[in-house]
Amino acid sequence: MNRPFEIVVVGAGITGLTAAALLAHSRHRDQMNIAVVDAGKRPTFDRSNDIALRVSAIASGSVGILASIDVWKSIEDQRACPYRDMRVWDACGYVDGPDTLRFEAAEFGVAELGFIVENKLIQSALLQDLDSLDQPVDYETPIRSLVRMDNRFRVEVADGKSLPADLVVGADGAGSLVRKSSDISIDAWRYPQSAFVTHLRPERNHQHTAWQRFLQSGPIALLPLLDGRVSVVWSTSPEQAELAIAASDDELSDMLSEATDSVLGRLTPAGPRASFPLKAQHANHYVLPGLALIGDAAHAVHPLAGQGANLGLADAARLVSVIDEAIGNDEHPGDLPVLRRYERSRKGANKTMLYFLDGLNRLFSSESSSVAKFRGRGMRLFNRSGPIRQHAVHIALGLNAR
Ligand SMILES: Cc1cc2nc3c(=O)[nH]c(=O)nc-3n(C[C@H](O)[C@H](O)[C@H](O)COP(=O)(O)OP(=O)(O)OC[C@H]3O[C@@H](n4cnc5c(N)ncnc54)[C@H](O)[C@@H]3O)c2cc1C
């Protein structure tokens, strides 16, 4: 093929921008025309503003992906809070009890388990990188549909433009129009939970530790921020999340201090509040001829272990390495056998994580006292399980994806 391959990335969230930046840095960049479109406004990041509400725990594996294109340094230089320890405990026990899961970076030979980073900062650093490579990203450009033409798709954009594509990369989030327009079915279910999020000032130092307590209504996590505050993600009943949104500062402080068993002392609200309904979903196919889904467009997982964005980054990295290798071997990057290589390496891993997180959420929500005993025994066993523990933590840190 003499003309460049037309690659259209739909969606410029964390996943789509990572895919676009990796493509723009790839060895065979000169053989691709890359278009990136997004329905929303271009996100901006200003360090002099307060830490944004939406933050993500970015695991070591994702740091490695962003570092491979020199984007990580700019993120770290601006505002990323390392967390070196993690404590996970059951409301039936206590944080220093024998059943508590403890993970320390040193134990796994890494300087930190990950970083808490504002989503907007990740996007803005990726955009700066794309700007420096003269790769445009067209914001406020929603797509309306995909039209199948033989083995390829044409992307119809809202302004009437139409983009012929050798490969469409669907990174347009959980409600993906790329997925719906191409008739890829999903397995999906809603959790009877919403995630309440805000920033809090803790009475005690957060110790660069990610704290997570499992309550019957769902887990509550306190994630360290660089200025000493913590970001709370409280997966709880939608009614409780609404109460938390409407509560006075004192009421919210009581609610959250109690829900976290005062592990960091009294928690004082110190930021805006929001809540998100929670669901799990998984696409039954990630690829078709001329099309690949990545990130939340392919899978949405429970936020209890902070894995969603990390899985998306791993998808983006794998897809781009498959595309780059294929072009190097004179294969067409939109051909099904090529795209199946990406699907084979990510679909099973993502599905396993999705069901594992779903199972954990159910296990800890059980009211049965025998299940609570079983949980405690399981957590103690896991703590002493050597290789299983190592393996599980490597997966959670995304170290296997590199
Ligand atoms: C409360 C909460 C806490 C979380 N915490 C963590 C965490 O700690 N760590 C972690 O790894 N993950 C976390 N996640 C998950 C994480 O936020 C998501 O997995 C991740 O943001 C998904 O990124 P994405 O780019 O795939 O999708 P999205 O962020 O949804 O981006 C999709 C993009 O596509 C665009 N788009 C949509 N439709 C169209 C269209 N028709 N045309 C053009 N563009 C379109 C949108 O404008 C958007 O920019 C959390 C989630 C929640 C709800």
The ligand as an SDF file (V2000), in Angstrom:
LIG
                    3D

 53 58  0  0  0  0  0  0  0  0999 V2000
  -15.3900    7.5750   41.0150 C   0  0  0  0  0  0  0  0  0  0  0  0
  -14.4070    6.9500   40.0690 C   0  0  0  0  0  0  0  0  0  0  0  0
  -13.0930    6.7880   40.4760 C   0  0  0  0  0  0  0  0  0  0  0  0
  -12.1610    6.2140   39.6060 C   0  0  0  0  0  0  0  0  0  0  0  0
  -10.8790    6.0480   40.0340 N   0  0  0  0  0  0  0  0  0  0  0  0
   -9.9870    5.4750   39.2220 C   0  0  0  0  0  0  0  0  0  0  0  0
   -8.6340    5.2790   39.6470 C   0  0  0  0  0  0  0  0  0  0  0  0
   -8.2600    5.6190   40.7710 O   0  0  0  0  0  0  0  0  0  0  0  0
   -7.7610    4.6780   38.7850 N   0  0  0  0  0  0  0  0  0  0  0  0
   -8.1530    4.2700   37.5460 C   0  0  0  0  0  0  0  0  0  0  0  0
   -7.3160    3.6980   36.8120 O   0  0  0  0  0  0  0  0  0  0  0  0
   -9.4190    4.4420   37.1130 N   0  0  0  0  0  0  0  0  0  0  0  0
  -10.3430    5.0390   37.9210 C   0  0  0  0  0  0  0  0  0  0  0  0
  -11.6140    5.2260   37.4790 N   0  0  0  0  0  0  0  0  0  0  0  0
  -11.9760    4.8080   36.1080 C   0  0  0  0  0  0  0  0  0  0  0  0
  -11.4970    5.8390   35.0870 C   0  0  0  0  0  0  0  0  0  0  0  0
  -11.9330    7.1420   35.4290 O   0  0  0  0  0  0  0  0  0  0  0  0
  -11.9950    5.4590   33.7010 C   0  0  0  0  0  0  0  0  0  0  0  0
  -11.7570    4.0850   33.4600 O   0  0  0  0  0  0  0  0  0  0  0  0
  -11.2570    6.2530   32.6200 C   0  0  0  0  0  0  0  0  0  0  0  0
  -11.3700    7.6300   32.8420 O   0  0  0  0  0  0  0  0  0  0  0  0
  -11.8030    5.8920   31.2400 C   0  0  0  0  0  0  0  0  0  0  0  0
  -11.1120    6.6440   30.2780 O   0  0  0  0  0  0  0  0  0  0  0  0
  -11.5100    6.5460   28.7380 P   0  0  0  0  0  0  0  0  0  0  0  0
  -10.6110    7.5280   28.0570 O   0  0  0  0  0  0  0  0  0  0  0  0
  -11.4810    5.1330   28.2930 O   0  0  0  0  0  0  0  0  0  0  0  0
  -13.0140    7.0090   28.6700 O   0  0  0  0  0  0  0  0  0  0  0  0
  -13.6330    8.4490   28.9830 P   0  0  0  0  0  0  0  0  0  0  0  0
  -12.8850    9.1390   30.0740 O   0  0  0  0  0  0  0  0  0  0  0  0
  -15.0910    8.2420   29.1970 O   0  0  0  0  0  0  0  0  0  0  0  0
  -13.3770    9.2940   27.6670 O   0  0  0  0  0  0  0  0  0  0  0  0
  -14.1660    9.1210   26.5220 C   0  0  0  0  0  0  0  0  0  0  0  0
  -14.0020   10.3410   25.6160 C   0  0  0  0  0  0  0  0  0  0  0  0
  -14.7720   10.1100   24.4280 O   0  0  0  0  0  0  0  0  0  0  0  0
  -15.4740   11.2880   24.0910 C   0  0  0  0  0  0  0  0  0  0  0  0
  -16.6910   10.9090   23.3610 N   0  0  0  0  0  0  0  0  0  0  0  0
  -17.7800   10.2810   23.8280 C   0  0  0  0  0  0  0  0  0  0  0  0
  -18.6920   10.1300   22.8450 N   0  0  0  0  0  0  0  0  0  0  0  0
  -18.1650   10.6890   21.7360 C   0  0  0  0  0  0  0  0  0  0  0  0
  -18.6200   10.8760   20.4130 C   0  0  0  0  0  0  0  0  0  0  0  0
  -19.8480   10.4570   20.0000 N   0  0  0  0  0  0  0  0  0  0  0  0
  -17.8160   11.4800   19.5180 N   0  0  0  0  0  0  0  0  0  0  0  0
  -16.5830   11.9300   19.8870 C   0  0  0  0  0  0  0  0  0  0  0  0
  -16.1080   11.7920   21.1440 N   0  0  0  0  0  0  0  0  0  0  0  0
  -16.8830   11.1840   22.0530 C   0  0  0  0  0  0  0  0  0  0  0  0
  -15.7810   11.9530   25.4220 C   0  0  0  0  0  0  0  0  0  0  0  0
  -15.9650   13.3570   25.2370 O   0  0  0  0  0  0  0  0  0  0  0  0
  -14.5240   11.6190   26.2420 C   0  0  0  0  0  0  0  0  0  0  0  0
  -13.5430   12.6360   26.1450 O   0  0  0  0  0  0  0  0  0  0  0  0
  -12.5620    5.7930   38.3290 C   0  0  0  0  0  0  0  0  0  0  0  0
  -13.8960    5.9430   37.9120 C   0  0  0  0  0  0  0  0  0  0  0  0
  -14.8010    6.5250   38.7770 C   0  0  0  0  0  0  0  0  0  0  0  0
  -16.2420    6.6830   38.3340 C   0  0  0  0  0  0  0  0  0  0  0  0
  1  2  1  0
  2  3  1  0
  2 52  2  0
  3  4  2  0
  4  5  1  0
  4 50  1  0
  5  6  2  0
  6  7  1  0
  6 13  1  0
  7  8  2  0
  7  9  1  0
  9 10  1  0
 10 11  2  0
 10 12  1  0
 12 13  2  0
 13 14  1  0
 14 15  1  0
 14 50  1  0
 15 16  1  0
 16 17  1  0
 16 18  1  0
 18 19  1  0
 18 20  1  0
 20 21  1  0
 20 22  1  0
 22 23  1  0
 23 24  1  0
 24 25  2  0
 24 26  1  0
 24 27  1  0
 27 28  1  0
 28 29  2  0
 28 30  1  0
 28 31  1  0
 31 32  1  0
 32 33  1  0
 33 34  1  0
 33 48  1  0
 34 35  1  0
 35 36  1  0
 35 46  1  0
 36 37  1  0
 36 45  1  0
 37 38  2  0
 38 39  1  0
 39 40  1  0
 39 45  2  0
 40 41  1  0
 40 42  2  0
 42 43  1  0
 43 44  2  0
 44 45  1  0
 46 47  1  0
 46 48  1  0
 48 49  1  0
 50 51  2  0
 51 52  1  0
 52 53  1  0
M  END
$$$$
